[in-house]
Amino acid sequence: MATYCEVCSLQLNNDYAFRTHLTGKKHLKNYQQKEFQKKILENSIFVSPIPRYFTACKLIEFFLQFGSIDSYKIGANYAIITFNKREPVNYLLNNPIWINKTKLDIKRRTLNNPKKMCNANPTEVAKVIDYDSIKTIFEEETTFDNQLAAFLNAVLLSNAEVETRYENICKSLSLIFASVFPNCQTYRFGSTQTGLGFKECDLDIYMDIGVPICESKNSPWTMRKVFKEVKSIMYKINNVFTDIVPILKAKTPIIKFYHVPTKISCDISFKNGFGIYNSDLIKHCLSLDMRLKPLMILIKYWARQCKISGCGKISNYALIMLIIFYLQQAEPSILPPLKEFQKTCVPKIVNGWQVNFDENMVSPAIVNSNNIPQLLLGFFEYYINFQFKTNVVCPWDGISHTKEEFIEVDKLPNYMARYKEIAITEDLKLDIGKFVCIQDPIELNRNVAASTSQRTITLFQEYCKVGADLCTSERVDNYKNLLEYLFTSVSKPNNDNIQIVIAIHAGPYLSIGLPDNFEEREDIINKEQYKRDNWYFIVFNLVKDIFEKVYKLKVEVLSADKEAKQQKIEILSDVHTKEHKQFLLHCVGTKCIWSNRKAGAVNPNPSMSALDREASISDNVLEENRKRGRLREVKLDFICKFEKKENPVHVQLELINKNSRAKLFKEFGYAVRDKIRRIAMNTLLHMLQHEKHY
């Protein structure tokens, strides 16, 4: 007898085939999807049309009075709202609902495409905090304080949403993975824990599996094994987990996934709980002054509008550290150094670092009475000219240290004893080699801005200038238009100000090119200083030759010292290099010699230095291009600032555009910044190996 499965819309030939089908994976998957769809439909309403001039955020706020909302989607003239229970839906369907004397047309939600519901995508969730969705706030409210209150209400994740949606995910994960990790616990961290989360924010989760994760061969749980088990479970429950992306080889391995029932994107990590402790520390800072949370939300939203925050730019965590550090520098300060919170409690050590702090510590009274616009102005002005490339932002002790201080660990202050104990090898030291360095206040050897590029910081400082000007100009009107202008007046940065920085370190090459009888010479009193001066002289001439011989540029040497007023130096000698700390090399050229260099390759010759080899390649490239009529004429005009540095001994080159087209200078700078350093270092190595002089 033929049998029909209503769940799968499938006709089976006989009863045996029907029973076999009911136990299969496909039927079970379809059944789970049907149940999920049924629950969604029971808990959802469709509202259309939406009353005119009624914003999305106000609409959601209105419906929150009837019950907790799991998710919502706002269209051009409709809204789909899903509650976490069916009772609010039943009430709304059976009672007249009015807004501003307008009766709402509320219907039960229906599905046009059921499969789409089961494979929902994060992009379906309305971006209710986009500026277009909240701009009416700044038209309706007439004072800064009212605008700020309405803005925060529109963009901030409410405590009810955190508890009903985000916290429930953590609870469900603990239950789902208990079959593999019986004692596992999951915790929220990041913006949902600090209270700084926007309405559509992702969820950061730390799962403690209840047993140690160790990378030794005999360990029952390595990170790879944990990932394998977690992925296996997630793939099986595809009506709960979709878009699963394991990232095992990251510094902090995570699994990214989309939680279908709540429509929230999540990142789950297993390595350590530092994110929890960092979040608790930020939350404690916010509790010390009621101005700090609105200030941080404004700056986060401003950075979002400027497109300088997020993945690959300034992380939200790094941005919060910048705000905390500024508040430590304000006059008078609003926040103390974060290490002060750790002094009065028994240390709790995780992986060598103290992670706890004293929440009950009595801090000095805050006497800074600046309002939020004034604090915003102070933040912008503080970072407009901050020297990120030479300084380290340290919220832990509230001091901007130079990067050079972290090179010799022993010379750091005694209160950094814990850092000194751990930073015994290069890989355990704070990464100051990046353009931006912001020290984590708990993991003191972690640079939380390691992925932030020089270009992003240049943009950040450009936007800070715009922000500072707006805060100053809007003061006369009591800042009533400040927020609107701040979020919309995003200037286009000046791409002409591209700067390329190159560092060449002395290292083992400090003693090259010295006189044969150097140690015996009595006329050289300070031999260490002589070594440094000699090395600077060699590298200066080496850099000058690279520009002239490799890139075929005409080079004019100027002094860059202020008292010398950039006078031309006709004849350069070691005497001149001793007199000045900086030089300017004015470089002008018309030949594009930095691209297609493989065409001029020369046979390897151990007797040739890297400089001679690259110069020979340039000659070959020029000749080849002339023969084929491919010689590209350009107009390159830039300044190379040559600056002597100590502790450790090195030179810093900074290429600054003068009269070149921005696109051409950018192309040249990016092509040569690593090449120049490699040519210089390999030439120094050749001199050391062959005991040559320059």
N, C-alpha and C positions, 0 to 999 in steps of 0.2 A: 504494500500500500504506500502510495506516494505521500510524503510529509513535507510541509512547508515551514521554513524558519523565518519568522517575522522580523527577528533582529537583523538577520543578514540579507533578507529579501532573496532567499535561495530555496529552490525546489529540490528536495532529495528523493531518490528513487524508492527507498524502502526504509523501514523502521530502524534497521541496523545502521544504515548510513546516517540516519538522523541522529541516533545516539552517539555515534562516533564523531559526528560534526560538533555536537554540543560540548564535547570534551577538548576540542581543538583550540589552538591559540588564536586563530582568526575570529572564531565565534566569541571567545572571551574578550578579545580586543574590541570588537564591535559592541558587545554588551556594555563594557566599561564606558565606551564613547556615548552610547545611548543614555546611560545613567547620568553621565556628566552633562549631556545636553538637557536632560529632563530637569536636573537641579538648576542649571543656568536659567532655563525658561521660567521655572517656578519662582525664581528670585529676582527676575528682571522686569523692567517696565520700558515702554517706548513713549517718549513725549514729543509731540510735534503739533503745531509750531511752537517755538520758544518766544515768549513775549519780547517785543522790540525793546532794545536798549538794556536787556537783562544779560549780564556777562556770564560766561561759563562758570567762573568761580562762585558767583552769587547763586547761580542755579544749584550747584552742588552743595553749597552751604545751606540752602533752603531745604533740600531733601535729606540732609544729615539729621535734621530734627526728627525724622521718622524712623531712623535706624542706621546702623553702621553700613557703610558702602564698601563693597569689595573692589569694584572697578566701574569705570564709566567711559563713554565715548561721546564726544560732542561734535556734531556735524554743523553744516551751514544753517540749518533751521530745525534741527532735531537733537534729541539726547537719548542715549541708551544707558540706563543705570541699573547696576546689579548689586543688590543688597546681600548681606551674608545670611539672611534668614528670609523666609517667605511671608512672615507676618506683616512687615511694612508694605509689601506688594499687595496683599489682600486688602489692607486698609485703604491704600491709594486707589485701587480699582473700584472699591465699593463706596467711596465718599467723594463729594465734590471738593476739588482742591483749587484754591484761588491764589493768584499772585498779582499784586498791584491792580486789584479789581478786574483781573482777567482770569477766567476759568481755564485751567489747563486741560488739554485733551490727552489723557493718559490711557494707554492700552497695554495689554500684556505683550511681551516681546515675542516675535516669531522669527524663525530661521529660514532665510532664503537658500542658504548653502550650508547644510549641517556639517560637512567636512571642514569647511573653513573655520567653524567654531572650535573643532577639536584640534586644529592645527593653528591656533591663533598665534599671531606674531606680535612682538613687542611694539612694533610701529603702529599697531591698531589703536593703542592707548592714546587718548588725546593729549597733546602737548599743552596742557592748560596753563603752564607758566610761561609760554612764549609771550613776547611783549605784546603782540597783537591781541592776545586774550585778556590782557590786564590793563591796556592803555586807557580804558575809560575811567579807571581809578583816578588818573591824574587830570581828567577833565571834570569829574564830578566833585572831587574833594578840593577845597581851596587853601588848606594850610599844610605845611610840611608834616606836622605831627599826625594829622588825619590821613594824609596820603601814605605815610609810613605804616600806620596801623592797618590800613586797608591792603597795602602791598604785602605785608607779612602774612596777613590772613589768607591772601590769595595764593601765595607761592609756598608757604611753609607746610610741611607734612604735620598733620595734627596728631596729638597723642593717641586719639581714638584710632586713627588709621594705623599707627605704628603697632598698637596692641592687637587690633583685629586682623590685620593683614600680615605685617612683617614678622611679628612675634609668633604668629601661628605657623609660619613657614618653619621657623626653628623647631617648634614643638613637633611638627609633623616629621621633620627630618630625623629627629632623635628616635621616633617610633619606627620609621621606615628602615633605618640602618641598624636597629637594635638586634636584628637577626644575625648580623655579622660582628657588630661591636656592641655587646650587651651593656656596657657601661658608658656608652658614648653620650656626650652632652654637646649641644650646639649653642653658640652665643652670637648675638649681633655685635658689630662694631662699625665704626665709621659714622657717617652723618645721621643714620637712623638711631644711633646710640647717643650722639652728642646733642641732638636736637637741632642740627643745622641742615636737615635734609629737605630738599625740594619735593614737591608732590609726586613727580615721576621718577624719583631717584632709585638707583639700584640698591640691592641689599648685599652687604658684605657679611660673610658668615665665617666663624671659626668653629671647627668641629674637633673637640678633644675625644679621640676614639677610646680613651680609657686605659690604654697601654702605651708604653714608649714606642716611638718610631725611630728605628736605628738603621743606618746604612751598612752595618756589618753583615757578612755572609750568613751567619748563623741566626740573625735576628728574625723572629717570626713575622715582624711587620717592618718592611721598608716602605719608602714613599711610593715606589713603583707598585708594590703589592696592594697598598691602600687604594691607589688610583684604580687598579684593575678591578677590585671588588666594588668600589663605589660606581664606576662606570657601568659595570655589569648590571647592577640593580637599576640604575637610572634608565638604561636602554630598555629594560623589561617593562618599566612603568611609563610608557610613552604618552599616556594621557595626563601625566603629572609633570614629566621632565621632557623638554625639547631643546633643540639648538645646543646640544652638549658639546663643549669644546674643552678638552683637557690640555692644560699647559704645564707639563711636568718639569721642563728644564729652566723655568724662570727661577729667579733668586728666591722668591716665595711661590712655590708651585700652587696653582689654583685650578679648579674646574669651573668653567663658566656654564650656566644653564638658564633656561627660561622656565619659570614655574607657571604652568598653564592655569591652574585654578585661580591664582591671584593676579596673573598677567604681570609678574615682576621678574626682571632680570637679576640674576644672583651670581656672586662669586663665592665659592667655598674653598677655604684653605685648611691645612692640617698641621702646618709646620710648627708654629708657636702662637702664643696668645698675645704677642706684643701689641697687636692692633686693639685689643680690648683695653689694655692698660693705657695706651695713648688716648683712646676715646674717653676713658674715665677722667684722665688728666685735663683734657680740653673741656669736658663738661663741668669739672670743678672750677676751672678758670671762669667760665661763663657765669657761674653762680656768685662770683665775687662782686659783680657790678652789672646792673640791669641794662646798661648801654651796650655791652659787648656783643650780645647775641644779635640785636638789630644791625650793629655795625658790620659784623662778620657776614650776615646774610646779604647786606647791600653790596659789599665788596665781592662776594661770591657771584652774585647776579650780574654785577658790572663786568667782572672778568668773563663770565659766560657770554654776555652780549658782545664783548670785544673779541671773542673767540681766541682767548689766550690761556684758557684753563681746560683741563681734561687730559685725555690720553695723549702722550707725546708732547705735551705742553707743560704748563705749571699745574701739577696735581692739586686737587682741592686741599689735601692734607698739607702740602708745601705752602699753599696760599694762607692757610690758617696759621702756620708757624711764622710766616712773614708778618701777619697781623699781630700775633702775640709778641713778637720781637719788637715791633714798633711801639706797642703799648708799654713795653719795658723801658723804651728810650724817651717816651713823652715827658714833657716838663710841666708839672711833676709827674712821675711815673704812675701808671695805673695798675700794672701787674709787677710782682717781684720776679727775680730770676727763679725758674722752675725748680732749681735744686733746693731752694729754701723749703719747699713742701716736703722734701725727703729727709731733712735733718732731724726731725723730731719723732721719727717712728723707727721701729725695729726693721731693718732692711729685709725685704723679701727678694731673693736673688733667683733670676731665671736666665740661664745661659751666660752667667757672669755679670748681668746688669741688674740694678735695683729697679723694680717695676712698681713698687707701691709708694704711696705718699700719704701725708697726714691731712685728711679732710677736715679735721677739727682744729688745725693750726690757726691761731689768732693772728691775722695779718694786720699790719699798720693801717690806720684809717686812710681811705682814699680821699685826697684833697683836691684832685684835679676835677674841676667843675665844667669842663668844656662840653658843649652839646654834641650831638651826633654829627651834624655837618662840619663842626670844627675839628672833630676827631678824624673825619673823612679827609678833610683838607690836610691835616697833619700827616696822615698815612701817605697821601699822594706826594707831598713835598719831601717826606723823608726818603722815599725810594727813587725820586726823579734822577738824582745824581749818585745813588749808592754804587760803590765800586764792587760789583759782583765778581769781577774776574780776579780780584786780588784779596778779597775778604771772605770770611766764613761767618754766616749768620748762626749764632749760638743761643737759642732761647733758654738752654739749660742754665747757663750762667749769666745771660743777659748782656753779653759782650760780643762785639764784632772783632774777632781775631783775624790777623792776616793769615793767609794760607801758608806763608813761610814758617809761622810758629808751629804748625802741625807737622812740618818736615822733620824737625828734631824733637821727638816726643819728650825727651828728658827735660827740655826747657819749658814745657807747659806748666801752668800753676799746680801747686801741690794738691789742690782740691780736685784735680782730675786724675787722682791716683788710680781709680778703678779703670779709667781709659788706658793709662800707661801700662797697667798690668796685662791688659788684653792685647793692646796694639804692639805686639812684639815682632810681628812679621808684616810685610807690605800688604798682604791680602786682608789683614785684620785691622789695618789703619783706616781712618776716615778718608774717603776718596775725594781728595782735593784737586785731582787732575781734571775734573770737569769744569766747565765754565762757571757754573753756579754750584755753590756748596751750602746747604742748609743742614746743620747737625740735628739729628733726631734727639729729643730730650731724654729718651730712655735708652735706646741703642746708640750709644755715643759714637760708634764707628760707622754709622749709617748716614749716607748723604741722601736726604729725601728728595732732592732735586737733581739727581744724577742724570735723568733723562731730559732735562730742560735745556734747550739749545740757546746759543748766544742770540740768535734771531728772535726767539720768543721773548727773551729778556729785553732786547731792544724795543720790541713792540710794547711790552709791559711799561717801560719807562716813557715811551712816547704817549701812551694812553694816560699815564699818571700826570703828564704835563697838561693834557686836555682836561682831566678831572680837576686838577688844582685850579686852573683858570675858571672853570665853571663854578666851583665852590666859592671862589673869591668874588666873581661877578654877581652871583645870585644872592649874596648876602644882603644887598640893598632891599630886596623884596622878601626878606625873611625866608629865603630858600623855597618859595612856593612852587617854582618851576625846576628846582634842582634835579629831582629824581627823573622827571621826563627828559630833560636835556642830557642827563648823565647816561641814561640808557639808550638814547637815540643819537647823540652827537659822537659817533664813533668815527674819528678822523682816519684818513688813509695815511699810514706811516710813510715817511720819506725814505724811499728805497735807495736814494743816493748816498745815504750814510752807512754803507756797508763797510765793515771793518774786519780785517783778517789778522789774527794774532798767532804768532809762531814763537815757540820757545826752543832754544838750543842750550843744553846743559853741558857743563864742563865734564862732570863725572871723572872717568879715569884718564881724560885727556888734558888735565890741567897742567901737566909738566911737559907737554910737547913743545918742540921748537926752542928749548932753552939752550944757552951757550954750552959748549962742551965742557968748559971748566967752571960751570955754574956754582957747584958746591964749594970750590976753593976760592972763588973771588971774594976778596975782602971789601971791595968797593960797593958791593950790594949789601946794604945793612939789613933791610927788611925783605928777606927772601920770599916769604909768603905773599907779600904785597906785589913783589916783582912777578911772581908766577901768575897772579891774577891779571895784572896789567898786560903781561905778555900774551896771555890767552885771549883777553878782550881784543888786543891788537890783531891777532891772527884771525879771529872769527870775523872781526869787522871787514878786514880785507877779503876774507873768503866770501862773505855775503855780497860785498861790492862786485867781486869777480863773477859770482853766480849771475847777478843781474846783467853784467856787461857781456860775459862770454857765452852764457847759456841762453839767456833770453834777449840778447842783442839790444840792450837798453843803454841810453846815454845817461850817466849818473853824475849828478852834481851834489857835493857833500856840503852840508850846512851844519852849524852848531845849533842844537836845540835847547841849550841852557838859557834861562831867562835873561841873565845878564849879558849874554853874547848877542841877543836879538837876532838870531838866525843869520849870522854873518857867514859868507862863503869862505870855505877853507880851501885855499889853492893847492897846498902841498900837504898831504896827510902823512904823519909820521907817528911813531910810538909816543912822542912827546905830546902830540895833540890828543891822542886817545886817553892819556893820563889826565889831561886837563879837564876834559868834559865827561859828564855822566851820560849824556844823550847826544845823538846825532840825527840829522834828517838827511835821508838820501832822496833827492828829487830825481825820479826815474821817468824818462820819456822814451817811447819806442813806437815803431810803425810796422813791425813784423810780428805776425801771429806764429810764434815758434813753440807754443806750449801744447799744441794738439797734433795728432797723427805722428808722434815721434817714433813709432815703430818702423816707419819707412826709412829712417836714418840710422838704424841699428848698426853698431860696429862690432867687430870680432873681439871677444874678451882678451884683455892684455893685463896681466897682473902688475906690470910696471906702471900702468896708468892709474891715476887717482880718479875718484868718482867725478870730480870737477872736470878734469881733462876729458874723460869719456863722454860726459853729457855735453860738453862744449863741442866735441867732435860730432856727436849726433846732431846738434843744432846746425852745424855747417852742412852736414849731409842733407838734412831736411830742407834747408834753404836752397841748396843746389838742385835737389830733386824737384822741388816746387817750381823753381825757375824753368827747368827743362819742360815741365808739363803744363806750364802756364797757370799754375794753381796758387801762385803766391798771393796770400791774403794780406792786403794793406789795412792797417788799423791805426787808430790814434789813442795810444795808451799814455796816460799822464797821472802819476800818483806819487805819494810820499811814503817812504818807508822810515818809520821811527825806530831807531836802534837805541836800546836802553840797557845799560849795564845793571845787573842784579847780583845780590850776594845772599848767602845763607839759604840755599847753596848757590855757588857761583854759576850763573847762566846769563844769557842775553835774551831779551824779549824783542821781537820784531812786530811792529804793527803797521799793516798796509792800509793807507787811508786814501780814498779817491780824491783827486784834485779836479781834473778837467776831462776825465774819461766818461763815456756813456756808462750809465749805471749797469746795464746788462753786460757790456764788455768787461768792465772791471770785476763784476761778480764772476763771470766766466774765468777770467785770468786768476783771480784770487783763490777760487775753489780748486783750480787745476794745480796751482803751485804751492799751496800752503804746506802740504805734506812733503812735496818734492824738494823744496828748499831745505827743509830740516834733514831729509835723508841724504841729500848731496853733501851737506855740511858735515853731518856725523860720519858718513863713510869716508870723506876726505880726511877728517881728523884721525880716523882709524888707520888709514893708509899712511899718514905721517908717523903715527906711533909705531906701526909695524916696520916701516922702512927707515925710521929715525931721520926723517927729513925735516927741513926748515921751510917756513913759508916766506 
